[in-house]
């Protein structure tokens, strides 16, 4: 299944006396070639921006919560500074996977200490490294303003 635009895949829960099953049955692994788990020890770490011209990435939070932002890159060698980023909050207690197709940059920031997010990729590591672009974290999304806007007074 080729993803053409950012997509949020909803999952669900099943609970009985044996425990809880959390699932995202509509996420298909046929194109996943590797995965990795990122742990942010505190909320101060902003991991942004990383983009890929050909690679698809999917994100699933296993512990805590993250704000994940993405932006469609207009030119990878010299992107416009006024691109509009979108974002979502992903939480471990919700069964959701965000999938970003090629051509996007992503960034993330944990909203709780020791949050963990699993990333699935359709590229092997050596392929990904040849296709990776990094951009300044202060472009396109005001991380600090966003965090302040969701914190209780």
Secondary structure as UniProt FT lines:
FT   STRAND          7..10
FT   STRAND          12..16
FT   TURN            17..18
FT   STRAND          19..23
FT   TURN            25..26
FT   TURN            30..31
FT   STRAND          34..40
FT   TURN            43..44
FT   STRAND          46..52
FT   STRAND          57..63
FT   STRAND          65..72
FT   TURN            81..82
FT   STRAND          86..91
FT   TURN            92..93
FT   STRAND          96..100
FT   TURN            102..103
FT   STRAND          104..110
FT   TURN            113..114
FT   STRAND          115..121
FT   HELIX           125..129
FT   TURN            130..131
FT   STRAND          132..134
FT   TURN            137..138
FT   HELIX           143..150
//
